[in-house]
Amino acid sequence: MLGNELASEPTLPPTTRFPLFVSDSIADKYLPSHVSTQAGELIMSVDKFNSLATIPNSNVLVCMERWRGSTSLSITFDAESLDRHLASKFLNEMRSIMLGVLLYPVTVVAE
């Protein structure tokens, strides 16, 4: 179906950014980062894929995202549930562990 739409040279929507895919961190290996018409006109580009988890009744969510070999780690939280300094300390510790595994020097970001 996508091949037929690309062959028919569809009218392109206005340029915008919006979330489109949710990934299991496997799909990003197979989906292209850019989709173009046969004439070479860009239809869509993908900035990143998000791995998504729904955790009911949780005020703290730790999210690890991966896109084309790069990994990011973030925390979403309610200030009443978690102190921001503790969240920052956790992220710095996780970064040290993750980069330590790769044997890269680690620089701690000032809070």
Beta strands, then each sheet from edge to edge (+ up, - down):
strand 1: 34-36
strand 2: 42-45
strand 3: 60-67
strand 4: 70-77
sheet 1: 1+ 2-
sheet 2: 3+ 4-
end
